Amino acid sequence: MTVAGGTVPLPRKPAPLPRWPPLAASALGCLAVAVVAVTFPLGSMTHQLSAQTVASSLVALAFAAVGWLVAVRQPRNWMGWLLLAGGVFIAVNFAASFYIELAYRLGHHLPLAALVLLVQPSWAPGIVCIGLAVMLFPDGRLPSPRLRWVLRVYLALGVIWTGGAVAVTLGAIIAGHVRVDATGNLIQLDHPSGTAAPWGVVQDAFFVVLVVVGAASLGGQLVRFRRSGGERRQQLKWLLAGTVAAIAGLTLSIVLSGATGWVGVIGGFSFALTALLPLSIGVAVLRYRLYDIDRLVSRTLAYSAVTALLAGAYAGLVLLATRELRFSSEVAVAVSTLAAAAAFNPVRRRVQHLVDRRFNRARYDADLIVAAFAARLQDTTDPDEARLDLGETVQQALEPAHLSLWTGEVAS
């Protein structure tokens, strides 16, 4: 385009995206769904279906679904492909474990058992992909150039660890010494010895590096969080919230893994909290309602605290009434229930106020602004002054993009 004084180049249109990324993402997503669907009949045949299986399937589907959505919407972002691959690997691991148990422990003559055994250690690349996703959040790039050496060490050990798992499995198949445990895992991988001992050393080193990389990555994200603002700060809030929830669920499932009864069921389903990690990453990457995170965190903390306080008070009242005051158990339960119900709203308001003050500062500040406006309004007699004060109050509390105030005349 030619204008007075020279020629101004027209802006170039962005190159159209190729068609294969959505097709590839959809194919991987369908694979994850198909593998999860096969997991349940296989688990039923082995009589190994449990809460852990259901929770793991939900986690695999969550990673795959979020990864598919991000890969389709932002195909140049590595985050979507890493999450999608992690979901597929997790799904394949559980389905393959049941298949291997049927073939090698229960004596069923199943086709391609050796090939399924070879892909069963897919938990190894799954963990590598999930770790990379957290490290490269939110745009597929390192948060700091200083973490490049951490990334290189992590990738190198991850490749060696994954390749070692495949090599150990292949060696067991060739030697004809395949032994699997009750969960369908190759014993040589769970308890490496002999020729598999070096792989065990690499595995121990990898998990140490995984913890170090996770800590370094979260540390880098925290530094970015303190220096950032606006949208990027909200993205990091989502990541940190999802990470904390996933760590809590994983820790609880490990602690309660040997429990029986309802406690064991709770421990199994607690692993499903890990699904909050990909969901939070998906919300942050796609920027969908980012600013709701403060409200979600404050509500979760408030209702958890209220539940714990009322449950403790309820149990204490029941024990006090039955053991010390010698009331009958029915009367004690009824009185304690009424007391807990009556205390719910006052306790909830007080706890919500304390939580908002720390974790949802925007609402806490807005409440203070509105309260101050109400106090000033009581002493204001000038309508114009009240209108201006109202506009300033709304602007401070809600920060709207546009504000219009309509007032009507009151007939005397």
C-alpha positions in Angstrom: 0.0 0.0 0.0 1.4 3.4 -1.1 0.8 6.5 0.9 2.3 10.0 0.9 5.8 9.8 2.0 6.5 6.2 1.2 5.2 2.7 1.1 3.6 0.9 4.1 3.7 -2.9 3.9 0.4 -4.6 4.5 0.3 -6.9 7.6 0.7 -10.5 6.7 -2.1 -12.9 7.4 -1.1 -15.6 9.8 -0.4 -18.9 8.1 -3.4 -21.3 8.2 -3.0 -24.1 10.6 -2.6 -27.6 9.1 -5.5 -30.0 9.4 -3.7 -32.8 11.0 -3.4 -31.5 14.6 -7.2 -31.7 15.3 -7.4 -35.1 13.7 -4.4 -36.4 15.6 -5.7 -35.0 18.9 -9.1 -36.5 18.3 -7.6 -39.9 17.4 -5.6 -39.9 20.6 -8.6 -38.8 22.6 -10.7 -41.6 21.2 -7.9 -44.1 22.0 -8.0 -43.0 25.6 -11.8 -43.4 25.8 -11.6 -46.8 24.2 -8.9 -48.0 26.5 -10.8 -46.8 29.6 -13.9 -48.6 28.3 -12.0 -51.9 28.0 -10.5 -51.5 31.5 -13.7 -52.3 33.3 -14.6 -55.6 31.7 -11.0 -56.7 32.0 -10.9 -55.7 35.7 -14.2 -57.5 36.3 -12.7 -60.7 34.8 -9.7 -60.5 37.2 -12.0 -59.5 40.2 -9.7 -56.5 40.8 -12.1 -53.7 40.2 -11.9 -51.2 43.0 -12.3 -47.5 43.9 -8.7 -47.0 42.8 -9.6 -48.3 39.3 -12.5 -45.9 39.0 -10.5 -43.0 40.3 -7.6 -43.8 37.9 -9.9 -44.0 35.0 -11.4 -40.6 35.8 -7.9 -39.1 36.1 -6.9 -40.6 32.7 -10.1 -39.2 31.1 -9.5 -35.8 32.7 -6.0 -35.6 31.3 -7.0 -36.8 27.9 -10.1 -34.5 27.7 -8.3 -31.4 28.7 -5.3 -32.3 26.5 -7.6 -32.8 23.5 -9.4 -29.5 24.1 -6.1 -27.5 24.4 -4.5 -29.3 21.4 -7.5 -28.5 19.2 -7.8 -24.9 20.4 -4.0 -24.2 20.6 -2.2 -26.8 18.5 1.2 -25.0 18.8 1.1 -25.1 22.6 2.9 -28.2 23.9 0.7 -28.3 27.0 -2.2 -29.9 25.2 -0.2 -32.7 23.6 1.6 -33.4 26.9 -1.6 -33.7 28.9 -3.2 -35.8 26.1 -0.2 -38.2 26.0 -0.2 -38.4 29.8 -3.9 -39.4 29.8 -3.4 -42.1 27.1 -0.4 -43.5 29.0 -2.3 -43.7 32.3 -5.3 -45.4 30.6 -3.1 -47.9 28.8 -1.2 -48.8 32.0 -4.3 -49.9 33.9 -5.9 -51.8 31.0 -2.7 -53.6 30.2 -2.2 -54.5 33.8 -5.5 -56.4 33.9 -4.8 -58.0 30.5 -1.4 -59.2 31.7 -2.8 -60.6 34.9 -5.4 -62.6 32.9 -2.7 -63.9 30.6 0.2 -64.6 32.9 -1.3 -65.2 36.4 -4.8 -66.6 35.7 -3.7 -68.7 32.7 -6.0 -67.3 30.0 -4.7 -67.8 26.5 -5.0 -64.3 25.1 -3.5 -63.0 21.9 -0.6 -60.5 21.8 0.1 -60.9 25.5 3.8 -60.3 25.0 3.1 -57.1 23.1 0.7 -55.8 25.8 3.3 -56.7 28.5 5.8 -54.6 26.6 3.6 -51.5 26.6 2.3 -52.0 30.2 5.1 -49.8 31.8 3.4 -46.8 30.1 3.2 -45.2 33.5 6.9 -44.2 33.0 6.3 -41.9 30.0 3.0 -40.8 31.5 4.8 -39.4 34.6 7.4 -37.8 32.3 4.7 -36.0 30.2 2.8 -34.8 33.3 6.0 -33.4 34.8 6.9 -31.6 31.6 3.4 -30.1 31.5 3.8 -28.6 34.9 7.3 -27.4 34.0 6.3 -25.7 30.8 3.0 -24.1 32.0 1.2 -22.2 30.6 2.5 -21.6 27.0 4.8 -24.6 26.5 7.9 -22.6 27.5 10.2 -22.6 30.5 9.3 -19.9 33.0 13.0 -19.0 33.2 16.0 -19.7 31.0 17.9 -20.8 34.2 15.8 -23.9 34.3 17.1 -25.2 31.0 19.7 -27.4 32.7 16.9 -28.8 34.9 14.9 -29.6 31.8 17.8 -31.3 30.1 18.6 -33.5 33.1 14.9 -34.4 33.6 14.5 -35.3 29.9 17.7 -37.4 29.9 16.8 -39.4 33.0 13.2 -39.7 31.8 14.3 -41.2 28.5 16.8 -43.6 30.2 14.1 -44.6 32.8 11.5 -45.3 30.1 13.9 -47.1 27.8 15.2 -49.1 30.7 11.7 -50.2 31.7 11.0 -51.4 28.1 14.4 -53.1 28.0 13.8 -55.0 31.3 10.4 -56.1 30.1 11.8 -57.2 26.7 14.6 -59.1 28.4 12.0 -61.0 30.6 10.0 -61.9 27.5 13.0 -63.1 25.5 14.3 -65.1 28.5 10.9 -66.6 29.2 11.0 -65.5 32.9 7.9 -63.4 33.0 6.5 -63.1 36.5 3.7 -60.6 37.4 2.2 -59.7 40.8 -1.4 -59.4 41.8 -1.7 -56.0 40.2 -0.4 -57.1 36.8 3.0 -55.4 37.2 6.2 -57.2 36.1 8.0 -58.3 39.3 11.4 -57.4 37.7 10.2 -53.8 37.5 8.7 -53.6 41.0 11.7 -55.3 42.6 14.7 -55.0 40.2 17.5 -57.4 40.8 20.2 -59.1 38.8 20.4 -57.7 35.3 17.6 -55.2 36.1 19.4 -53.7 39.1 21.0 -50.8 37.1 17.4 -49.8 36.0 16.4 -49.8 39.7 19.2 -47.3 40.4 18.1 -45.1 37.5 14.5 -45.3 38.8 15.5 -44.1 42.2 17.5 -41.3 40.7 14.7 -40.3 38.5 12.2 -40.0 41.3 14.7 -37.8 43.2 15.1 -35.7 40.1 11.4 -35.6 39.7 10.9 -34.1 43.2 13.8 -31.6 42.6 12.4 -30.6 39.2 8.9 -30.2 40.6 10.2 -28.1 43.4 12.3 -26.0 41.1 9.5 -25.6 38.6 7.0 -24.6 41.3 9.6 -22.2 42.7 10.0 -20.6 39.3 6.3 -20.3 39.0 6.1 -18.7 42.5 8.7 -16.2 41.4 6.6 -15.4 38.3 3.5 -15.2 40.5 5.0 -12.5 42.8 6.3 -10.5 39.8 3.2 -10.9 37.6 -0.2 -9.3 37.6 -3.6 -9.5 35.9 -4.2 -12.5 33.7 -0.9 -14.3 34.2 -1.3 -14.0 38.0 -4.7 -15.7 37.7 -3.3 -18.4 35.6 -0.6 -19.2 38.2 -3.3 -19.2 40.9 -5.1 -21.9 39.0 -2.0 -24.0 38.6 -1.0 -23.7 42.2 -4.5 -24.6 43.4 -4.7 -27.7 41.1 -1.2 -28.8 42.2 -2.0 -28.5 45.9 -5.3 -30.5 45.4 -3.5 -33.2 43.3 -0.7 -33.6 45.9 -3.3 -33.8 48.7 -5.3 -36.5 46.9 -2.2 -38.5 45.9 -0.8 -38.3 49.5 -4.1 -39.4 51.0 -4.5 -42.3 48.6 -1.0 -43.5 49.5 -1.5 -43.2 53.2 -4.9 -45.1 53.1 -3.8 -47.6 50.4 -3.6 -50.5 52.9 -6.9 -49.7 54.7 -10.0 -51.7 54.4 -13.7 -51.0 54.5 -15.0 -47.4 53.9 -11.6 -46.0 54.8 -10.0 -47.9 51.9 -12.8 -46.8 49.6 -12.2 -43.2 50.6 -8.5 -43.7 50.0 -9.1 -45.1 46.6 -11.4 -42.4 45.5 -9.1 -39.7 46.9 -6.8 -40.4 44.0 -9.5 -38.8 41.8 -8.4 -35.4 43.2 -5.4 -35.7 40.9 -7.9 -34.9 38.1 -8.0 -31.3 39.4 -4.5 -30.7 38.1 -5.3 -31.1 34.4 -8.7 -29.3 34.9 -7.0 -26.3 36.5 -4.3 -26.3 33.8 -7.0 -26.4 31.1 -8.9 -23.4 32.6 -5.7 -21.4 33.0 -4.4 -22.1 29.4 -7.8 -21.5 27.8 -8.4 -18.5 30.0 -11.9 -19.6 30.9 -13.4 -17.7 33.9 -9.9 -17.2 35.4 -11.1 -14.8 38.0 -13.4 -17.3 39.6 -10.4 -19.0 41.3 -10.5 -16.8 44.3 -14.1 -17.5 44.9 -13.7 -21.2 44.4 -10.7 -21.4 46.8 -12.4 -19.3 49.5 -15.6 -21.3 49.3 -13.8 -24.6 49.4 -11.7 -23.6 52.4 -14.7 -22.0 54.2 -17.0 -25.0 53.9 -14.2 -27.4 54.7 -13.4 -25.5 57.9 -17.1 -25.2 58.8 -17.6 -28.9 58.2 -14.7 -29.8 60.4 -15.8 -27.4 63.2 -19.4 -28.6 63.2 -18.4 -32.3 63.0 -16.1 -31.8 66.0 -18.7 -29.9 67.9 -21.3 -32.5 67.1 -19.1 -35.4 68.3 -18.1 -33.5 71.4 -21.8 -32.8 72.3 -22.8 -36.4 71.8 -20.0 -37.6 74.0 -20.7 -35.0 76.7 -24.4 -35.8 76.8 -24.0 -39.6 76.8 -21.0 -40.1 79.0 -21.0 -37.1 81.4 -24.6 -36.0 81.6 -26.0 -39.6 81.2 -28.6 -38.7 78.6 -29.9 -41.4 76.3 -28.2 -41.7 73.0 -31.3 -40.8 71.0 -31.8 -37.5 73.0 -28.1 -36.7 72.8 -28.1 -37.2 69.0 -31.2 -35.1 68.5 -30.0 -32.2 70.7 -26.5 -32.3 69.1 -28.1 -32.2 65.6 -30.2 -29.2 66.5 -27.3 -27.4 68.0 -25.1 -28.0 65.0 -27.9 -26.9 62.6 -28.5 -23.7 64.6 -24.7 -22.9 64.6 -24.2 -23.5 60.9 -25.0 -20.0 59.5 -23.3 -18.0 62.3 -20.2 -20.2 62.0 -20.3 -20.1 58.2 -20.5 -16.3 58.1 -17.6 -15.9 60.5 -15.4 -18.4 58.8 -16.2 -17.1 55.4 -15.2 -13.6 56.5 -11.9 -14.8 57.8 -11.2 -16.8 54.7 -12.2 -14.0 52.3 -9.9 -11.7 54.2 -6.9 -13.9 53.3 -7.8 -15.7 50.1 -10.5 -13.6 48.4 -9.2 -10.1 49.1 -11.3 -8.6 46.3 -14.6 -9.5 47.9 -13.3 -8.6 51.3 -12.2 -5.1 50.1 -15.5 -4.7 48.2 -17.5 -5.4 51.4 -15.4 -2.8 53.2 -16.0 -0.3 50.5 -19.8 -0.9 50.5 -19.9 -0.7 54.3 -18.0 2.6 54.2 -20.4 4.0 51.5 -23.4 3.0 53.6 -22.0 4.8 56.6 -21.3 8.0 54.5 -24.7 7.8 52.9 -26.4 8.2 56.3 -24.9 11.7 56.7 -25.4 12.9 53.0 -28.2 15.2 52.1 -27.0 16.4 48.7 -28.4 14.1 45.9 -25.5 15.0 43.5 -22.9 14.2 46.1 -24.6 10.9 46.8 -24.7 10.1 43.1 -21.0 10.8 42.7 -20.1 8.8 45.8 -22.2 5.9 44.5 -20.4 5.9 41.1 -17.0 6.0 42.8 -18.0 3.1 45.2 -19.2 0.9 42.3 -16.0 1.7 40.4 -13.8 0.7 43.3 -15.7 -2.4 44.3 -16.5 -3.9 40.9 -14.2 -2.1 38.4 -16.7 -2.3 35.6 -15.7 -1.5 32.0 -18.7 0.9 31.7 -20.9 2.6 34.3 -24.2 4.3 33.7 -26.4 5.7 36.5 -30.0 6.6 35.9 -32.0 8.6 38.5 -35.7 9.5 38.3 -37.4 12.5 39.6 -39.6 11.9 42.6 -42.9 13.8 42.3 -43.9 15.8 45.4 
